[in-house]
Amino acid sequence: MIIQLLSILTVISLIIYLYYMILFYLGLKNRKTEFNHSKPYVSVIIAARNEAKNISYLLTSLANQTYPAEKYEVIIADDNSQDETQTIVQQYCDKWKNFKLVNVIGRDKVISPKKNALSQAIEKAKGDIVLSTDADCLVGKYWIESMIASFDENDMMIGFSRTKLKDWKKTNLTKKFEHFDFLAMFFAAAGAITSGKYFSCSGQNIAYRKQSFQKVGGFEKIKHLISGDDVNLMQLFRKMNMKVMFAFTNHSYVYTQPVKDLYTLLSQRSRWSSNSKWQIILNPEFFLYLLSVFFITFLPFILLFVFWQLALGVLLLKISSELLFLRYGLDVFSEDKNKLMFYPTWFILQPLYIVTVAIMGGLNIFTWKK
């Protein structure tokens, strides 16, 4: 009886998973790269806490954007940093008139400090469009111009992000896994959004109209969730039938720093995973997709011991669909196709990784940057 139930659950999960893989693939294939040439005033928002080692690189790149200086401002919300972050930011504010420092208050009174910091910065933003990235990210000189040019009649724009690795061949296993897994998630997110399924995104590269942000009530409805200033905000936009698009131009892409070790990776992904349970309310379809990913990742390996014919067939279909999708994703985002050689390692590690992250996320076992 148990074997039959596991078999049925595996087949159902496979059908759901393959449906979305096809949907994501078609989304990437039918992507739009039309641009407009308007130059609205933009507020670049950055929440920072103890980022003295990273933030100068980001601020330097933001000071040298091709977007007209009189058309954008950079607001850095310092969330009670205990290092030299505020001093560094103030130096940039003294040099560039369009740079502004906001000293965040009330950190100890909120569940989600980052949403609190972002909210206080957005309150002071003068821009029609809010463009946000993380303090440890790196952007190119065309970033603002490219992200804004991708706006049409949409309310939110999602940008691509990936970890920055100096040398793929010399990179350790943890950082390779993070990089490859990150690419897979973004390929799926981009394909989903382009297909009208607003499933996932990252605060490392996101923009939205301030008026639309205010219309959904800002972060008020999700302030009780410790994370999700990106994906859960997008769900609020979706629930109000607002339009979300994905930016596919290379100049809009962002780099983020890789994790230092395995514990940091698991903690980060567990924090992201903690948002999954809330999707039952925010986006049931997304939750269904996440369940299919969870089950199809490890159930076939269990079935190998009791019903190997079915398990082998499921694994072959899963592997084939993933390889085709990932190869196309690497091409769409101009990534080195040789990275696909890492797929077998990623595939083998996925079951343990997915289960671990799901359990930790469900129990809120993770640490936030202090």
C-alpha positions as a printed Julia matrix, in Angstrom:
370×3 Matrix{Float64}:
  0.0    0.0     0.0
  2.78   2.42    0.94
  4.68   1.62   -2.26
  1.55   2.33   -4.31
  1.02   5.67   -2.58
  4.65   6.66   -3.09
  4.44   5.64   -6.74
  1.27   7.67   -7.32
  2.74  10.7    -5.52
  5.92  10.42   -7.59
  4.06  10.25  -10.9
  1.78  13.16   -9.99
  4.8   15.22   -8.9
  6.57  14.38  -12.16
  3.6   15.49  -14.26
  3.34  18.79  -12.4
  7.11  19.3   -12.55
  7.33  18.6   -16.29
  4.39  20.92  -16.97
  6.19  23.81  -15.31
  9.52  22.94  -16.92
  7.85  23.26  -20.32
  6.13  26.46  -19.23
  9.43  27.98  -18.04
 11.18  26.94  -21.25
  8.5   28.55  -23.39
  8.67  31.63  -21.19
 12.38  32.03  -21.9
 11.83  31.31  -25.58
  9.1   33.95  -25.87
 10.97  36.58  -23.86
 10.6   40.22  -24.88
 13.49  42.67  -25.1
 11.71  45.85  -26.13
 12.98  49.1   -24.63
 11.64  52.57  -24.02
 13.78  55.69  -23.89
 12.03  57.66  -21.18
 14.13  58.89  -18.28
 11.95  59.04  -15.14
 13.47  60.07  -11.83
 14.78  56.95  -10.07
 15.46  56.27   -6.4
 18.08  53.57   -5.86
 17.46  52.07   -2.42
 20.01  50.04   -0.46
 19.57  48.6     3.02
 22.96  48.11    4.68
 24.14  46.66    7.95
 27.8   45.98    8.7
 28.81  46.13    5.02
 32.07  48.08    5.38
 33.94  45.43    3.37
 31.58  45.58    0.41
 29.59  48.78    0.14
 32.28  51.05   -1.32
 32.44  48.88   -4.46
 28.69  49.19   -4.98
 28.57  52.92   -4.25
 31.43  53.62   -6.63
 29.6   51.82   -9.42
 26.41  53.74   -8.61
 28.27  57.04   -8.75
 29.47  56.21  -12.28
 26.19  55.27  -13.95
 25.37  56.31  -17.51
 21.93  57.4   -16.32
 21.82  61.23  -15.97
 22.98  62.2   -12.46
 20.14  64.71  -12.13
 17.67  61.9   -12.82
 18.51  59.57   -9.95
 19.3   59.51   -6.26
 20.96  56.84   -4.15
 19.52  56.34   -0.66
 21.46  54.12    1.71
 19.54  53.02    4.8
 22.13  52.22    7.45
 20.5   49.74    9.83
 22.48  50.46   13.01
 25.79  49.14   11.65
 28.47  48.3    14.21
 31.38  48.73   11.79
 32.52  51.59    9.5
 29.58  51.32    7.08
 28.02  54.66    8.05
 31.36  56.49    7.84
 32.0   55.13    4.34
 28.5   56.02    3.17
 28.81  59.54    4.56
 32.0   60.05    2.54
 30.08  59.31   -0.64
 27.23  61.58    0.43
 29.71  64.41    0.98
 31.13  63.94   -2.51
 27.96  63.31   -4.54
 24.87  65.45   -4.05
 22.48  62.72   -5.18
 23.69  60.31   -2.44
 21.76  60.32    0.82
 22.16  58.52    4.13
 19.19  57.43    6.22
 19.83  56.3     9.78
 17.26  53.59   10.42
 15.38  53.6    13.71
 13.33  50.94   15.46
 15.39  47.9    14.47
 14.84  46.26   17.85
 11.06  46.68   17.63
 10.39  44.86   14.33
 10.39  41.25   13.16
 11.92  42.07    9.78
 14.72  44.65   10.09
 15.41  44.75    6.36
 11.81  45.61    5.46
 11.91  48.26    8.17
 15.09  49.76    6.7
 13.75  49.66    3.14
 10.46  51.23    4.2
 12.18  54.17    5.86
 14.32  54.76    2.78
 11.37  54.5     0.4
  9.45  57.05    2.49
 12.15  59.59    1.64
 12.45  58.53   -2.02
 11.54  61.15   -4.62
 11.69  58.79   -7.58
  8.79  57.56   -9.66
 10.56  54.22   -9.7
 12.31  52.5    -6.79
 15.3   50.41   -7.87
 16.9   48.19   -5.26
 19.89  45.93   -4.79
 21.83  44.54   -1.84
 24.86  46.21   -0.27
 27.16  43.3    -1.15
 26.22  43.31   -4.84
 28.02  44.74   -7.85
 26.31  46.51  -10.76
 27.56  47.66  -14.16
 27.59  51.26  -15.31
 24.5   50.7   -17.5
 22.48  49.07  -14.71
 20.02  51.87  -13.95
 19.6   52.74  -17.61
 18.98  49.11  -18.6
 16.54  48.3   -15.81
 14.52  51.47  -16.42
 14.54  50.99  -20.2
 12.85  47.6   -19.67
  9.86  49.23  -17.98
  6.77  49.49  -20.14
  3.28  49.51  -18.67
  4.39  47.2   -15.88
  4.46  47.89  -12.16
  7.48  45.78  -11.24
 10.68  44.74  -13.0
 12.74  41.73  -11.92
 16.42  41.59  -12.82
 18.88  38.73  -13.14
 21.57  38.05  -10.53
 24.34  35.49  -10.07
 27.31  34.96   -7.79
 30.65  36.38   -8.88
 33.35  33.72   -9.19
 36.91  34.59  -10.17
 37.77  31.23  -11.68
 35.18  28.47  -12.09
 37.8   25.73  -12.3
 39.49  26.78   -9.05
 36.25  27.39   -7.14
 35.39  25.0    -4.3
 32.4   22.65   -4.32
 30.16  24.78   -2.08
 30.54  27.92   -4.18
 30.09  25.97   -7.42
 26.92  24.39   -6.07
 25.59  27.76   -4.93
 26.36  29.35   -8.31
 24.79  26.54  -10.35
 21.74  26.28   -8.1
 21.29  30.05   -8.22
 21.35  29.98  -12.03
 18.76  27.19  -12.11
 16.45  29.15   -9.8
 16.78  32.33  -11.82
 16.2   30.56  -15.14
 12.97  29.16  -13.69
 11.96  32.52  -12.19
 12.55  34.34  -15.49
 10.61  31.75  -17.48
  7.76  31.8   -14.97
  7.42  35.58  -14.9
  7.49  35.83  -18.69
  4.74  33.2   -18.78
  2.63  35.23  -16.39
  3.42  33.09  -13.34
  4.86  35.37  -10.69
  6.66  32.77   -8.61
 10.04  34.01   -7.49
 12.51  36.9    -7.59
 15.41  38.39   -5.65
 15.9   41.68   -3.85
 19.4   41.72   -5.33
 17.9   43.2    -8.48
 14.35  44.52   -8.36
 12.46  47.67   -9.32
  8.88  48.88   -8.92
  6.84  52.01   -9.23
  6.6   53.82   -5.92
  2.93  54.49   -6.54
  2.3   50.76   -7.0
  4.29  49.96   -3.85
  2.1   52.36   -1.9
 -1.04  50.95   -3.49
 -0.34  47.45   -2.11
  0.36  48.99    1.3
  4.13  48.64    1.11
  5.45  45.91    3.4
  2.65  46.33    5.93
  0.88  43.06    5.06
  4.09  41.03    5.18
  5.99  42.83    7.95
  5.45  39.86   10.28
  7.58  37.67    8.0
 11.29  37.91    8.78
 12.3   37.72    5.09
 10.56  38.03    1.74
 10.99  41.74    1.02
 11.21  40.58   -2.6
  9.17  37.45   -3.41
  6.39  38.18   -0.92
  6.16  41.78   -2.13
  5.81  40.44   -5.67
  2.93  38.27   -4.47
  1.16  41.38   -3.15
  1.56  42.94   -6.6
  0.17  39.76   -8.18
 -2.85  39.66   -5.89
 -3.75  43.19   -7.03
 -3.39  42.18  -10.7
 -0.33  44.34  -11.24
  2.01  43.56  -14.11
  5.47  42.12  -13.45
  8.16  41.71  -16.12
 11.7   40.32  -16.33
 14.67  42.27  -17.69
 16.65  40.21  -20.21
 19.3   42.71  -21.29
 22.87  41.82  -20.23
 23.56  45.3   -18.86
 20.79  44.9   -16.28
 22.41  41.87  -14.66
 23.87  42.04  -11.15
 26.64  40.14   -9.38
 26.43  39.11   -5.74
 29.17  37.81   -3.45
 29.37  34.01   -3.03
 28.88  32.45    0.38
 31.9   31.78    2.58
 31.04  28.22    3.59
 28.41  25.46    3.6
 26.75  26.64    6.81
 26.24  30.12    5.38
 24.73  28.63    2.22
 22.31  26.42    4.14
 21.33  29.28    6.43
 20.7   31.61    3.49
 18.64  29.07    1.54
 16.73  28.05    4.67
 15.79  31.7     5.15
 14.52  31.8     1.57
 12.74  28.48    2.08
 10.97  29.86    5.14
  8.81  31.87    2.74
  7.5   28.68    1.1
  4.87  27.92    3.73
  3.37  31.41    3.33
  2.8   30.79   -0.38
 -0.23  28.67    0.56
 -1.91  32.0     1.26
  0.01  34.35   -1.04
  0.25  32.13   -4.13
 -1.2   28.59   -3.89
 -0.03  27.7    -7.4
  3.55  28.54   -6.5
  3.22  26.4    -3.38
  2.0   23.49   -5.54
  5.04  23.87   -7.78
  7.37  23.94   -4.76
  5.76  20.75   -3.44
  6.32  19.02   -6.79
  9.98  20.05   -6.72
 10.34  18.75   -3.17
  8.8   15.35   -3.87
 10.3   14.74   -7.31
 13.77  15.47   -5.96
 14.0   12.61   -3.48
 11.06  10.19   -3.97
 12.53   8.53   -7.11
 15.65   7.61   -5.12
 13.49   5.93   -2.47
 11.57   4.04   -5.14
 14.82   2.7    -6.62
 14.84   0.15   -3.79
 11.24  -1.05   -4.25
 10.09  -0.15   -7.77
 13.25   0.52   -9.76
 11.57   0.46  -13.19
  9.29   3.4   -12.35
 12.04   5.23  -10.48
 14.47   4.91  -13.37
 11.89   6.16  -15.87
 11.04   9.16  -13.68
 14.73  10.02  -13.18
 15.45   9.83  -16.92
 12.55  12.16  -17.73
 13.59  14.57  -15.01
 17.24  14.6   -16.07
 16.41  15.05  -19.75
 14.04  17.96  -19.16
 16.43  19.68  -16.77
 19.42  19.39  -19.07
 17.48  20.85  -22.0
 16.13  23.7   -19.88
 19.43  24.52  -18.18
 21.33  24.46  -21.45
 18.86  26.9   -22.97
 18.98  29.09  -19.86
 22.77  29.31  -20.05
 22.42  30.47  -23.64
 19.72  33.06  -22.88
 21.75  34.63  -20.06
 25.11  34.37  -21.87
 26.6   31.99  -19.32
 29.39  29.52  -20.07
 27.82  26.27  -21.3
 30.72  24.3   -19.82
 29.09  24.9   -16.43
 26.57  22.25  -17.46
 29.3   19.71  -16.68
 28.55  20.39  -13.02
 24.98  19.12  -13.45
 25.68  15.49  -12.31
 27.17  16.76   -9.04
 24.3   19.19   -8.51
 21.76  16.44   -9.31
 23.26  13.97   -6.85
 23.45  16.53   -4.03
 19.98  17.96   -4.63
 17.93  15.42   -2.58
 19.88  15.93    0.63
 20.12  19.67    0.04
 16.42  20.16   -0.71
 15.23  18.12    2.27
 17.67  19.83    4.64
 16.77  23.33    3.5
 13.03  22.57    3.54
 13.15  21.29    7.12
 15.35  24.14    8.36
 13.21  26.72    6.57
  9.97  25.25    7.86
 11.29  25.42   11.42
 12.9   28.85   10.9
 16.35  27.46   11.63
 18.64  30.07   10.14
 20.62  33.14   11.1
 20.38  36.66    9.67
 23.36  38.89    9.14
 24.17  40.6    12.45
